[in-house]
Amino acid sequence: MTFSFKTLVLGRRLGGGHHNSLFGYLVDGLNAVGSLLIFSIMAMIVVDVLSRNLLNKPIAGVAELVAASIVMIVFLQLPSTLRHGRMAQADIFIQGFTVRHPRIGHGLQTLFYLAGAYMLMVVYQGALPTFLRAWERNQFMGVEGVFTFPVWPIRLVVIACAAITLLQYLLLALQALVWAVKGAAPDAEEERS
């Protein structure tokens, strides 16, 4: 199997109606970074606990780094969660309804995705001023003289990943709208090609 520039930009169809486009690689890459951050937090906590119990020397800033990392992990993994259909929703209704009434069902899914896009736009618009303020004022988190770190990288991750998730919602809304107009999702045969 060979990859060309066209394949990387436009994507190649994978199972489940997804494409391995550059955007898909970005979304899945952010998910991987979030997973690495989870591993790093776990390692940091273990080392801190061992250091406290065995050496009676706690590591400064672990609690602050864990608290900040949790927010980043959520936003780093949010676009991939949405892309791969793992976002919490009432599937028991929409799946059966879409099978019986494809146009209306996909139309409802379009509205769901547009509502999600709107919510992420609100998050983006709310987080952007706090990022700019943290950047301009050089805000820090932690205990002064013990352990501090800048706040702006955390806020940057939040706004960047909110924007990427917003774009993912819009792409899914467009796909659902196309399916609503056609009256059905592509067949499994079409998805394999």
N, C-alpha and C positions, 0 to 999 in steps of 0.2 A: 504494500500500500504506500503510495507516495503522497506527499503533501506539497501543494503549490501555494503561491501567494494568494491566489483566488480562493482556495480552500480555507486558508487561515482567515481571510477577511469575510467571505460570505458564509463559510461554514460547510460542513458535510453532515448530512442527516444521520442521527444516531437513533437508537431505540427510544421510545417514549415521546417522539416528536421533537426532541431537542437537537441542536446542532452544536458542533464543536467549533464555534466561531471564536474570534479573539475575545469578544465580550464574554462568551461562556468560559473561556480559559481564565479571564480576569475574575469572574464571579467564583469559580471553583478554586482559584488561587487564593482569594481572600478567605475562603472557608478553610483552606489548609493553614494559612497564617493564624487564623483563630484557633485551630486545633493545636498548633505549636505553642501558642500563648497559653492554652489550657495546660499543656504538659509542663511549660516553664513555671506556671503558678504552683502546680502540684510539687514540682521539684523544690521550689523556693520554700514552700510551707514545710516540707519534710526536713530540709536542711535547717530551717529555723527551729523546728521542734527539737531536732537532735542537738543543735547548738545550745538551746535553752537547758535541756535536760542533762546533757553530758558535760558541757563546758561552762554552764551557767552564764552564757553570753548570748543574749538574743540578737538577732540581726535587725538592725534599724531599718524601718520603712517597709517591712514586709506587709503589714496590714494595709498601708496606704497603696502600695503597688497592687495588691490583690483587689482592693476595692475599685481602683481605676481600671484594672485589666478586665474585670467582669463587664463593664460597660463596653469596652472595646470589643470583647469577644462576641457579645450579642450583635453588635452592628457589623462586625466582620463576617459573621455567619448568616446574617439575615438574607442577603441576596441569593445565596445558594439554597437556603431553605425554601425560599419562594420558587426559585428556578426548577427545583426537583420535586415540587408538589408536596412539600412537607409542612406547609404553613397550616396552622390549625383552622379548620372550617367545618361546617356541617355537611360533610360529604354524603351522609345518609339520605339527605333530601335531594341535593343537586345532581348526583349521579343518576339516580333513578328517573328523576324528572327530565334530564337531558336525553336519556335513552328514549323516553316516550314522546317528548316534545323538543327535538334538537334545536330548532331555531330559538325558541323561547329560553331553553336551558342555557345555550351558549350566550344569548343576550343577557341573561342574569349573571353569568360568569363575567361578562364584559363589565357590567355595572360593579360587581364585586372588585374586579381588578382596578377599575377607575377610582373606586372609593379608597382602596389601598394606596393608590398613587397619590390621591389627595392627602391622605394622612401622612405619608412620607414627605410630601411637599411642606406640610405644616411643621413636621419635625425639622426639616432642613431650614426653613425660614426662622424657626425658633432657635436653632443651634448656631446659625451663622453669626448673629451679633455677639453671642457669648464667646465664639472662637475669636472674632476680631478683637473683642475687649481683652481676652486673655493674651493675645499676640501683642497688642499695642501696650498693655500695661505690664507685660512680662510676668504674669501671675504664676505663682508656684503653689504646690500642694505639699503638705507634710508639716513637720515640726521644725521651726527655724533653729539652726544650730545643731540639729540632730540628723535630719534627713529631709531634703526637699527635692522636688523635680518639677519641671514646667508642666502646666496644664494644657497648653495649646496643642501638643500632639494628640492627646485624647480627644479633644474637641474636633481636630482635623479629621481623625478617623470617623467620628460620628457623622460629620457633614458629608464627607466623601462617600461613605457607605450608604447614607440616607439617599444621596443623589443616585447612586448605582442601583439601589433597591427601587427607587422611583422609576428609573428607566426600565428595570425588569418588569415592574407592574405594567408599564405602558406597552411593552412588547407583548406581554401575555394578554392584555386587553385587546390589542390589535389582532392577535391570533384568534382569540375567542370571537371577535367581531367578524372576521373573515369566515369562521366556521358557522356563525349565526346566519350570515348572508347565504352561504352555500347550503345550509340546512343540516350539515353533519361534519364531523371531524374526518380527516383523511383515514382511509382504510389502513389496516395493518400492512397490507401489500404495498401500498404507496409509501408507508413509512420506512419500509426496508430498502427502498430504492435510493 
